Amino acid sequence: MSAPAPRSLSSFCPWAADEGARIYLRPMGLLPADAAVEAAVLPLAGGRFAFALVEVIVRTGWRIDRAMAPLSDVMAWGRACGTAVVDALDRRLAALTRPRGAFAGVGLERPRLMGIVNVTPDSFSDGGDFFDTGRAIAHGQALLDAGADILDVGGESTRPGSAPVAPSEEAARVLPVIRHFVGKGAVVSVDTRHSSVMLSALGAGAKVVNDISGLTGDPASLTIVAGAGAPVVLMHMQGEPGTMQQNPTYEDAALDVFDWLEGRVEACVAAGLPLDKIAVDPGIGFGKTLEHNVQILRHASLYHALGCAVLIGVSRKRFVAGLSGDTAPKERVPGSIVAGLETASQGAQILRVHDVAETAQARAVWEAFHPAA
């Protein structure tokens, strides 16, 4: 349970100085990057946005205090609270402002599109459409032609209520597709939570591992990814796909997801992966209610404080229907695009989408209103 937000930063200085306190910074009111020439404005992740206003969140056990303030006021508050608070603020600001390098060779100077290729009979949106290898290859090529920067190839449905697939079967589904597109020079990601599939896919030329379990579902996963030096997408999921939508609970969804992802980023860095080879995904729809999903998306800028690229996957997900009226997955494209571009307006660098052509068109219009510096 969160306590009511105080009227000023100074009123929760005692809580922030506690040894167990956690301090978060969420950039607010994003500005064009060239506004960063002003002393009180900082660049966000080296991209097209800057910020001069943040929401400061202090968490101590059950208590969560929040206040919005200009950066100059926040730093003055930190100094008044003491060295520990200043150090925490400095760490968060360093992560928020650190320029992001290319991810798997793909520059992040604009929101990039990861096109979804589900080689499955039972995915929630397009299960069976591309289960045949030839159809999967034709679909992947269409996504590349439409503007996909990365192809994400998966062979196991992880929709709510899904059953696991044997790694050998999963590999048999994805490897021919991966090999084809690697041969064409495409940047390919393998969407898997099984270390043996990761190893085979990387051997076949896949550049990225996209793991819904954040490299926790298989004890060998982190060793394999770190040993290969492969870029990785760490996604948050509460529970398992078969049961994850059965009463998911959080104290604060956005902060709980941040804390979990921070632990996974730290584990990857300790294993030898640099931050530019890590992307984080808050896992919309994976063990989260409609309210949780909306809270996380409204706080998307918070995740830049993890110091790495932010990937958002909202494409055709049920929360879109929950907000707009009951619709089938393939009828959720407009809502998916709006949600994706809202997170791009908070600096998200990669959007994972089914509908590349439509999203690419929307991105082109969005970029006219948010020009790069």
C-alpha positions in Angstrom: 0.0 0.0 0.0 1.3 3.5 -0.9 1.1 6.4 1.5 -0.3 9.7 0.2 2.3 11.7 -1.6 3.8 14.5 0.5 3.6 18.1 -0.6 7.3 18.6 -0.8 10.5 16.7 -1.2 11.8 17.9 2.2 9.0 16.2 4.0 10.3 12.7 3.2 14.0 13.4 3.6 14.1 11.2 6.8 12.7 8.2 4.9 15.1 8.6 2.0 18.1 8.6 4.3 17.1 5.2 5.8 19.6 2.4 5.0 17.0 0.3 3.3 15.4 3.1 1.2 15.2 2.8 -2.5 15.2 6.0 -4.6 13.8 6.1 -8.2 13.7 8.9 -10.7 11.1 9.1 -13.5 11.8 11.7 -16.2 8.8 13.9 -16.8 7.7 16.5 -19.4 10.3 15.4 -22.0 11.8 18.1 -24.2 13.7 18.1 -27.5 17.2 17.0 -27.0 18.7 20.3 -28.1 17.1 21.8 -24.9 19.9 20.1 -23.1 22.1 23.1 -23.8 20.4 24.6 -20.7 22.2 23.9 -17.5 19.2 22.5 -15.7 18.2 20.1 -18.6 19.7 16.7 -19.1 19.7 14.4 -22.1 17.7 11.2 -21.8 19.7 8.1 -22.9 21.5 10.0 -25.6 18.3 10.1 -27.7 16.0 12.8 -29.1 14.6 13.8 -25.7 15.8 15.7 -22.6 14.3 16.3 -19.2 14.4 19.0 -16.6 11.6 17.6 -14.3 11.5 14.3 -12.5 9.2 12.3 -10.3 11.2 11.3 -7.2 9.9 8.1 -5.6 11.2 6.9 -2.3 10.3 3.4 -1.2 10.9 2.1 2.4 9.2 -1.2 3.1 5.4 -0.6 2.6 5.8 3.1 2.3 6.0 4.8 -1.1 6.4 8.6 -1.3 6.3 10.6 -4.5 6.9 14.2 -5.5 7.6 16.0 -8.8 10.3 18.6 -8.9 12.8 20.3 -11.2 16.2 18.7 -11.3 17.9 21.6 -9.5 15.5 21.2 -6.6 16.0 17.5 -6.5 19.8 17.8 -6.2 19.4 20.4 -3.5 17.1 18.1 -1.6 19.6 15.3 -2.0 22.4 17.4 -0.5 20.1 18.3 2.4 19.4 14.6 3.0 23.0 13.5 3.1 25.7 11.6 1.2 23.7 8.3 0.7 20.9 10.1 -1.0 23.2 12.2 -3.2 25.0 9.0 -4.3 21.7 7.3 -5.1 20.6 10.3 -7.2 24.0 10.4 -9.0 23.7 6.7 -9.9 20.2 7.1 -11.3 21.0 10.2 -13.3 24.2 8.6 -14.7 22.1 5.7 -15.9 19.3 8.0 -17.3 21.7 10.1 -19.3 24.2 7.5 -20.5 24.1 7.4 -24.3 22.9 4.0 -25.6 25.2 2.3 -28.2 23.9 0.2 -31.0 22.0 -3.0 -30.0 23.1 -6.0 -32.1 24.5 -3.6 -34.6 21.2 -1.7 -34.9 21.5 2.0 -34.0 19.0 3.4 -31.5 18.8 6.9 -32.9 15.1 6.3 -33.7 12.6 3.8 -32.3 13.4 0.5 -33.9 10.9 -2.2 -34.9 11.3 -5.8 -34.0 9.0 -7.8 -36.2 7.4 -11.0 -34.8 7.6 -14.3 -36.6 5.7 -17.0 -34.6 6.5 -20.4 -36.0 3.8 -21.9 -33.8 0.4 -23.5 -34.1 -1.1 -21.8 -31.0 0.2 -18.2 -30.5 -2.5 -15.9 -29.2 -2.7 -13.7 -32.3 -1.4 -15.6 -35.3 -1.1 -19.2 -34.1 -1.0 -21.5 -37.1 -0.6 -18.7 -39.7 3.1 -19.2 -40.1 3.7 -22.7 -38.6 4.8 -23.9 -42.0 8.5 -23.0 -42.6 7.8 -21.6 -46.0 5.0 -19.4 -44.7 7.2 -18.2 -41.8 9.9 -17.3 -44.2 7.5 -15.4 -46.5 6.1 -13.6 -43.5 9.5 -12.6 -42.2 10.5 -11.3 -45.6 7.3 -9.2 -45.8 8.2 -7.8 -42.3 11.7 -6.9 -43.5 10.3 -5.3 -46.6 7.9 -3.3 -44.5 10.7 -1.9 -42.4 11.5 -4.3 -39.6 15.0 -3.7 -38.1 15.1 -7.1 -36.2 13.2 -10.3 -36.8 12.2 -12.1 -33.6 11.6 -15.8 -34.4 9.9 -17.9 -31.8 8.8 -21.6 -31.7 6.9 -21.7 -28.4 3.7 -19.9 -27.6 3.8 -18.2 -24.2 0.2 -16.8 -24.3 -1.7 -17.1 -21.0 -2.7 -20.7 -20.4 -0.2 -22.1 -22.9 1.6 -25.4 -22.4 5.3 -25.7 -22.7 7.0 -27.1 -25.8 9.9 -29.5 -25.8 13.1 -27.7 -26.6 13.9 -30.2 -29.4 10.6 -29.4 -31.1 11.0 -25.7 -30.6 14.5 -25.8 -32.2 13.1 -27.8 -35.1 10.6 -25.1 -35.7 12.9 -22.0 -35.5 16.3 -23.1 -36.9 15.4 -23.3 -40.6 13.8 -19.8 -40.4 16.8 -18.4 -38.5 19.3 -19.9 -41.0 17.4 -18.5 -43.9 17.3 -14.9 -42.7 20.8 -15.0 -41.3 21.9 -16.0 -44.9 20.0 -12.9 -46.1 21.9 -10.6 -43.8 19.0 -9.9 -41.4 19.4 -9.2 -37.7 17.6 -12.2 -36.1 16.5 -12.6 -32.5 15.5 -16.0 -31.1 12.5 -15.8 -28.7 13.1 -18.7 -26.3 13.5 -19.5 -22.6 15.4 -22.7 -23.2 19.2 -22.7 -23.1 19.6 -25.5 -25.7 17.5 -23.6 -28.2 19.6 -20.4 -27.4 22.8 -22.3 -28.1 21.5 -23.8 -31.4 20.1 -20.5 -32.5 23.3 -18.6 -31.8 25.2 -21.3 -33.6 22.9 -20.8 -36.6 23.7 -17.0 -36.6 21.0 -15.4 -34.5 22.4 -12.2 -33.0 19.9 -11.7 -30.1 18.4 -13.8 -27.4 14.9 -12.7 -26.3 14.0 -14.5 -23.1 10.6 -14.0 -21.4 12.1 -15.4 -18.2 15.0 -12.9 -18.1 17.5 -15.7 -18.2 16.0 -17.3 -15.0 14.0 -20.1 -16.6 16.9 -22.4 -17.4 20.0 -22.5 -15.2 22.4 -22.6 -18.2 20.9 -19.6 -20.0 23.0 -16.9 -18.5 26.2 -18.8 -19.0 25.4 -19.5 -22.6 24.4 -15.9 -23.4 27.3 -14.3 -21.6 29.8 -16.8 -23.0 28.7 -16.0 -26.5 28.6 -12.2 -25.7 25.2 -12.1 -27.3 22.8 -9.2 -26.9 19.9 -10.2 -24.7 16.4 -8.9 -24.0 15.5 -9.5 -20.4 11.7 -9.6 -19.9 9.8 -9.6 -16.6 7.1 -12.2 -16.1 5.3 -13.0 -12.8 4.8 -16.8 -12.7 4.6 -19.1 -15.7 2.7 -18.7 -18.9 0.2 -21.5 -17.9 -0.8 -19.7 -14.7 0.5 -16.2 -14.8 -2.9 -14.5 -15.2 -4.4 -16.2 -12.1 -4.5 -13.2 -9.7 -1.2 -11.5 -10.3 -0.4 -9.1 -7.4 2.2 -6.3 -6.8 2.8 -3.7 -4.2 3.5 -1.3 -7.0 3.6 -2.8 -10.4 6.0 -0.3 -12.0 8.5 -0.3 -9.1 8.3 -4.1 -8.5 9.1 -4.7 -12.2 11.9 -2.2 -12.1 13.4 -3.9 -9.0 13.3 -7.3 -10.6 14.8 -6.1 -13.9 17.5 -4.2 -12.0 18.6 -7.5 -10.4 18.7 -9.2 -13.8 20.7 -6.4 -15.4 23.2 -6.6 -12.5 23.5 -10.4 -12.9 24.2 -10.0 -16.7 26.8 -7.3 -16.1 28.5 -9.4 -13.4 28.6 -12.3 -15.9 30.5 -10.0 -18.4 27.8 -8.5 -20.6 28.1 -4.7 -21.1 25.0 -2.6 -20.8 24.9 -1.9 -24.5 24.2 -5.7 -25.0 21.2 -5.6 -22.7 17.7 -4.5 -23.3 14.9 -4.6 -20.7 11.2 -5.4 -21.4 8.7 -4.9 -18.6 6.6 -7.7 -19.9 3.2 -6.3 -20.7 0.5 -9.0 -20.3 2.8 -11.5 -18.6 1.4 -11.9 -15.1 -0.3 -8.5 -15.0 -3.8 -7.1 -14.9 -5.1 -4.3 -17.1 -4.4 -1.9 -14.3 -0.8 -3.2 -13.9 -0.2 -2.9 -17.6 -1.4 0.7 -17.8 0.6 1.7 -14.7 3.8 0.2 -16.2 3.3 1.9 -19.5 2.5 5.3 -17.9 5.9 4.9 -16.1 7.9 3.7 -19.1 10.5 6.4 -18.8 11.3 5.0 -15.3 13.1 2.0 -16.9 15.8 4.2 -18.5 17.3 4.4 -15.1 18.5 0.8 -15.6 21.1 2.2 -18.0 20.2 0.1 -21.1 17.8 0.0 -24.0 14.1 -0.3 -23.3 12.0 -2.6 -25.4 8.2 -2.5 -25.3 5.9 -5.3 -26.5 2.2 -4.2 -26.6 1.2 -5.5 -30.0 -2.3 -6.9 -30.2 -2.4 -7.7 -26.4 -5.6 -8.1 -24.4 -5.2 -4.9 -22.5 -5.9 -3.0 -25.7 -9.3 -4.7 -25.9 -9.8 -4.1 -22.2 -9.4 -0.3 -22.8 -11.3 -0.1 -26.0 -14.0 -2.8 -26.2 -13.8 -6.5 -26.8 -12.0 -7.2 -30.0 -10.1 -10.1 -31.6 -6.3 -9.8 -31.5 -5.9 -8.9 -35.2 -8.4 -6.0 -34.7 -6.3 -4.4 -32.0 -3.7 -2.7 -34.4 -4.7 0.9 -33.9 -4.7 0.6 -30.1 -1.4 -1.2 -30.2 0.2 1.5 -32.3 -1.0 4.3 -29.9 0.4 2.4 -26.9 3.7 1.8 -28.6 4.2 5.3 -29.7 3.2 6.6 -26.3 6.2 4.7 -24.9 8.4 6.0 -27.8 7.4 9.5 -26.6 8.9 8.4 -23.2 12.1 7.4 -25.0 11.6 3.6 -25.6 14.1 2.5 -28.2 12.6 -0.8 -29.5 9.0 -1.7 -30.3 8.2 -5.4 -30.7 5.2 -5.6 -33.2 3.2 -7.9 -35.4 2.1 -5.1 -37.8 5.3 -3.6 -39.1 4.0 -1.7 -42.1 1.3 0.1 -40.1 3.7 0.8 -37.2 6.4 2.1 -39.6 3.9 4.5 -41.1 2.8 5.7 -37.7 6.4 6.1 -36.6 7.2 8.3 -39.7 4.4 10.7 -38.7 5.5 10.6 -35.0 9.1 11.5 -36.0 7.9 14.6 -37.8 6.5 15.8 -34.4 9.5 14.6 -32.4 12.5 15.4 -34.7 15.9 14.1 -33.7 18.5 16.6 -32.6 
